[in-house]
Structure formats: C-alpha cells, structure tokens
Amino acid sequence: MDLVCYLVDDNQVDIRPARNRREWMNQTPGSFAYRCLPLSIANGHGWEIRCPGTCEAEWNGGSDKGDIQLAFEDEGNSSTEDEKPTAFAESHFGSGILTFNTGVILKTPPGYDLWVTGPTNEFKDGVQAMSAVIESYWMPFSFTMNWKFTRPHLKVRFEKGEPFCFFFPVEHGLLERVNPTFEQVVERSDLERQYKSALYKRALLIPFEKGKGREVKGKDRFEGWYIRGEMPDGTEVADHKTRLELKPFKMGHRSPRR
C-alpha cells in the first residue's frame, strides 16, 4: 500500500522509520528489556516526525492558551497568546495542551486510517502524549500532534531532532467487525497443550531467577521460545519477526508549481 506525505510548503520535514531502541531499555541490566520482543517490535512499529528545532515549554496550571510559556532556542524567542511566533509548537487549545504542527498532509488509501500518538515506550516527565485516529484516506488537511501537561511549573524540553509524533496505518472500521467472545482453554486441546508446556518451562525458571538453584547466566535466564518464533513444544512459527524494517519516505514525482 502507498502512504503519501504531501508537503504544503518549502519547509523540510524530518520523518523517519521509528527507532527500535530506547535509552531506558539500554540502561536495564544487560539490556534485559530487549528480551521482551513485543515491546521492542512496538518501538519500531511506525514512523516518527522529529522536531525541526529545540523547544522548551512550561505550564502554570491555568486553562487559558496563554498559560503555557514557550521558548525556541533556534529562533531566539518566546511566546504567549499575545505574541505567538510561527513555530512548530504552540499553545492552541489551552487546558495545558501543547500542540505540535506537523506541516504535512498524510494520505492513506481508501479503507485505512492513521493511528497518531507519541513515541512508543518513551516517557517524558511532566507531559503525556495524546493519541488520535485520523481518517487520513479523505481528510484534505494537515493534523496536529498534542501533548497534555500532567503537572504545572515544570519546564519540558523537546530537543531538535527528537521525535514528537509517531504514526502507522490501521484498517478503517476493523474493530467494529471484531466479534469478541469468551471460551475455556480446555475447549482447545492444542492451545491448552502449548499453554501448559509454556507454564511448565516458566515454573522451572522461577526458582533459578530467585537464586534458589544454580546461578542462572546468559540465555538460560530466558525461556526464549517466543523470541525464536517457536511454539513452546519447539514447532516453528511462520513469518515470525524479530525486527521491523520500514521503508523511509522518499521524494516522488514533483509537479510544477502553479
């Protein structure tokens, strides 16, 4: 499928496949966090839009648009509601919401929306990324990425080149076609067998992790069957992924300006 990013002016936009790694995950003992493959896959499950400059914002706790103070290092200015520079970040809605202007129109094919949020599994003290689902197959306008302050009187900083937006396509209306049901696992003998196999392996591992048995080192510390793409009994799983390789945006055919 095609995902087209329409540039609305001559300003450069930095959109890249999302990063697989996270600094906090690097700092876990032995980079242990990367052993959670679903977490690692989610990190790179889309594209990121990065800040064109450095921005520092502080909210005083009020609900007015002027209650957020903004400073842009690369532009050498600050803003209130009365004097607001043309910038990639602004106080547009009030209520402690910091708005980033993407400056692009993203178009998906018919039948697909865009899930838009902040960088996955990344955290910033004092502010929380807000999530949105956009009907990008028809919307003829750019969208904004919004962050909500979670406490006042704290300066929040977005560095130049830091991702402020993360997005990926989702099928339009898919959730409404889903039929959720409950069943007992004993009704699926094959699933029950694999579950009990995984449970047994985990039960063997726990005493070692707690130091009640031999010292656990290296790969013995992990069950590993999910990372390898195997069922607990060793059966290989088709199309298992340990890393996503997303394509970068590239410039397509450029029509002459009218």
C-alpha positions as CSV (number, residue, x, y, z in Angstrom):
1,M,0.0,0.0,0.0
2,D,1.1,3.6,-0.5
3,L,1.4,6.2,2.3
4,V,1.9,9.6,0.8
5,C,3.2,12.6,2.6
6,Y,2.2,15.9,0.9
7,L,4.4,18.8,1.7
8,V,2.4,22.0,2.0
9,D,5.4,24.5,1.8
10,D,9.1,24.5,1.3
11,N,10.0,23.7,4.9
12,Q,11.9,20.5,5.4
13,V,10.1,17.8,7.4
14,D,12.1,15.1,9.2
15,I,10.1,11.8,9.0
16,R,11.9,8.6,9.5
17,P,11.1,4.9,10.4
18,A,10.8,4.8,14.2
19,R,13.8,3.8,16.2
20,N,13.9,0.3,17.6
21,R,16.0,1.2,20.7
22,R,15.3,3.2,23.8
23,E,17.8,4.7,26.2
24,W,15.9,3.4,29.3
25,M,16.0,-0.1,27.8
26,N,19.7,0.2,27.2
27,Q,20.1,1.0,30.9
28,T,18.3,-2.0,32.2
29,P,20.8,-4.7,33.5
30,G,22.2,-6.4,30.5
31,S,19.7,-4.5,28.3
32,F,17.2,-7.0,29.7
33,A,14.2,-5.0,28.4
34,Y,15.0,-6.0,24.8
35,R,14.2,-9.6,25.7
36,C,10.6,-8.5,25.7
37,L,10.2,-8.8,21.9
38,P,6.7,-7.4,21.7
39,L,8.0,-4.3,23.5
40,S,10.9,-3.9,21.1
41,I,8.7,-4.5,18.0
42,A,6.2,-1.8,19.2
43,N,9.1,0.7,19.3
44,G,9.6,0.5,15.6
45,H,6.0,-0.1,14.5
46,G,5.6,3.1,12.5
47,W,7.2,6.4,11.5
48,E,8.3,9.3,13.6
49,I,8.2,13.1,12.9
50,R,11.1,14.9,14.5
51,C,11.4,18.4,15.9
52,P,13.0,20.9,13.5
53,G,14.3,22.9,16.4
54,T,14.6,22.9,20.2
55,C,11.5,23.9,22.2
56,E,11.1,24.4,25.9
57,A,7.6,24.8,27.4
58,E,6.2,25.4,30.9
59,W,2.5,25.4,32.0
60,N,1.3,27.4,35.0
61,G,-1.7,25.2,35.7
62,G,-4.3,27.5,34.1
63,S,-6.8,26.7,31.3
64,D,-6.1,29.7,29.0
65,K,-3.9,29.4,25.9
66,G,-1.6,32.0,27.4
67,D,-0.9,29.8,30.4
68,I,1.8,27.9,28.5
69,Q,5.1,29.7,28.0
70,L,7.2,28.6,25.0
71,A,10.8,29.3,24.2
72,F,12.6,28.3,21.0
73,E,16.3,28.1,21.2
74,D,16.9,28.0,17.5
75,E,14.6,31.0,16.9
76,G,15.7,33.0,20.0
77,N,12.2,34.0,21.0
78,S,9.4,33.0,23.4
79,S,5.7,33.2,23.2
80,T,2.5,33.9,25.0
81,E,-1.0,34.1,23.5
82,D,-0.5,37.8,22.7
83,E,2.8,37.3,20.9
84,K,3.0,34.0,19.3
85,P,5.7,33.2,16.7
86,T,5.1,31.0,13.7
87,A,6.6,27.8,15.0
88,F,6.3,24.1,15.1
89,A,4.9,24.1,18.6
90,E,2.2,26.4,20.2
91,S,-0.5,26.7,22.8
92,H,-3.5,26.3,20.6
93,F,-6.3,24.7,22.7
94,G,-5.5,25.8,26.2
95,S,-6.1,23.5,29.2
96,G,-2.4,22.7,29.4
97,I,-2.2,21.2,25.9
98,L,1.0,21.7,23.9
99,T,0.3,21.4,20.2
100,F,2.9,20.5,17.5
101,N,2.2,21.4,13.9
102,T,3.2,18.6,11.6
103,G,3.0,20.8,8.5
104,V,2.2,17.9,6.2
105,I,-0.9,16.1,4.8
106,L,-0.6,12.3,5.2
107,K,-2.8,10.3,2.8
108,T,-3.6,6.6,3.1
109,P,-5.5,4.5,0.5
110,P,-9.3,4.1,0.9
111,G,-10.0,1.8,3.8
112,Y,-7.1,2.9,6.0
113,D,-6.8,5.4,8.8
114,L,-3.7,6.7,10.7
115,W,-3.1,6.0,14.4
116,V,-1.2,9.0,15.7
117,T,0.5,9.2,19.1
118,G,3.8,9.9,20.8
119,P,6.9,7.7,20.5
120,T,6.0,4.3,21.8
121,N,7.5,3.2,25.2
122,E,9.2,6.5,25.6
123,F,8.5,8.8,28.6
124,K,8.8,12.5,29.3
125,D,8.4,13.8,32.8
126,G,5.5,16.3,33.2
127,V,3.8,15.8,29.9
128,Q,1.9,13.0,28.2
129,A,1.4,12.3,24.5
130,M,-2.2,12.2,23.4
131,S,-3.4,9.7,20.8
132,A,-5.7,10.1,17.9
133,V,-7.2,8.1,15.0
134,I,-7.4,10.1,11.8
135,E,-9.5,9.3,8.7
136,S,-6.5,10.1,6.5
137,Y,-8.0,8.4,3.4
138,W,-10.1,11.5,2.8
139,M,-9.1,14.4,5.2
140,P,-7.6,17.2,3.0
141,F,-5.7,18.9,5.7
142,S,-2.7,18.6,8.0
143,F,-3.1,17.3,11.5
144,T,-1.6,18.3,14.8
145,M,0.2,16.2,17.5
146,N,-0.9,17.2,21.0
147,W,0.8,16.6,24.4
148,K,-1.0,17.2,27.8
149,F,0.9,18.6,30.7
150,T,0.5,16.4,33.8
151,R,1.8,18.9,36.3
152,P,2.4,22.7,36.4
153,H,5.6,24.7,36.9
154,L,7.9,22.2,35.2
155,K,9.9,23.1,32.2
156,V,9.6,20.4,29.5
157,R,12.2,20.3,26.7
158,F,12.0,18.9,23.2
159,E,15.4,18.8,21.5
160,K,16.0,19.4,17.9
161,G,15.8,16.0,16.1
162,E,13.7,14.5,19.0
163,P,10.6,12.6,17.8
164,F,7.3,14.3,18.8
165,C,4.9,12.2,16.8
166,F,4.6,8.5,15.9
167,F,2.1,7.1,13.4
168,F,1.1,4.0,11.5
169,P,-1.8,2.9,9.3
170,V,-4.8,0.9,10.7
171,E,-7.6,-0.6,8.8
172,H,-10.7,1.6,8.8
173,G,-13.6,0.1,10.8
174,L,-11.8,-3.1,11.7
175,L,-12.6,-3.0,15.4
176,E,-16.3,-2.8,14.6
177,R,-16.1,-6.1,12.7
178,V,-14.4,-7.9,15.5
179,N,-16.6,-10.4,17.4
180,P,-15.2,-10.7,21.0
181,T,-16.0,-14.0,22.8
182,F,-15.0,-15.9,25.9
183,E,-14.1,-19.6,25.8
184,Q,-12.4,-22.0,28.2
185,V,-8.9,-23.1,27.2
186,V,-9.9,-26.7,27.7
187,E,-12.1,-26.4,24.7
188,R,-9.0,-26.0,22.5
189,S,-6.8,-29.0,23.3
190,D,-3.9,-27.8,21.1
191,L,-3.9,-24.4,22.7
192,E,-4.1,-26.0,26.2
193,R,-1.2,-28.2,25.5
194,Q,1.0,-25.4,24.3
195,Y,0.0,-23.2,27.3
196,K,0.8,-26.0,29.8
197,S,4.2,-26.5,28.1
198,A,5.0,-22.8,28.4
199,L,3.7,-22.7,32.0
200,Y,5.9,-25.7,32.9
201,K,9.0,-24.1,31.4
202,R,8.3,-20.9,33.3
203,A,7.8,-22.8,36.6
204,L,11.2,-24.4,36.2
205,L,12.8,-21.0,35.5
206,I,11.4,-19.1,38.5
207,P,13.4,-20.8,41.3
208,F,16.6,-20.1,39.4
209,E,15.7,-16.5,39.0
210,K,15.1,-16.2,42.7
211,G,18.5,-17.7,43.5
212,K,17.1,-20.9,44.9
213,G,19.0,-23.1,42.5
214,R,22.1,-22.9,40.4
215,E,23.3,-19.5,39.2
216,V,21.4,-18.5,36.1
217,K,23.5,-17.0,33.3
218,G,23.2,-15.9,29.7
219,K,20.5,-17.5,27.6
220,D,19.4,-19.8,30.4
221,R,17.8,-16.8,32.1
222,F,15.2,-16.7,29.4
223,E,12.6,-19.1,28.0
224,G,13.4,-17.8,24.5
225,W,10.8,-19.7,22.5
226,Y,8.8,-16.5,21.7
227,I,11.9,-14.7,20.6
228,R,12.9,-17.6,18.4
229,G,9.5,-17.8,16.8
230,E,8.7,-21.3,18.2
231,M,5.7,-22.7,20.0
232,P,6.6,-23.9,23.5
233,D,6.9,-27.5,22.1
234,G,9.5,-26.3,19.6
235,T,7.3,-26.1,16.5
236,E,8.5,-23.3,14.2
237,V,6.1,-20.4,13.6
238,A,5.8,-19.0,10.0
239,D,6.5,-15.3,9.3
240,H,7.9,-14.6,12.8
241,K,9.5,-11.1,13.1
242,T,12.2,-10.1,15.5
243,R,12.7,-6.6,13.9
244,L,10.7,-4.4,11.5
245,E,12.5,-2.9,8.5
246,L,10.2,0.0,7.5
247,K,10.9,1.9,4.3
248,P,11.8,5.6,4.6
249,F,9.8,8.3,2.8
250,K,11.3,9.3,-0.5
251,M,10.5,12.2,-2.9
252,G,8.1,11.1,-5.6
253,H,7.1,12.9,-8.8
254,R,7.2,16.6,-8.3
255,S,4.6,18.6,-10.3
256,P,5.5,22.2,-11.3
257,R,4.0,24.9,-9.0
258,R,1.1,26.8,-10.5
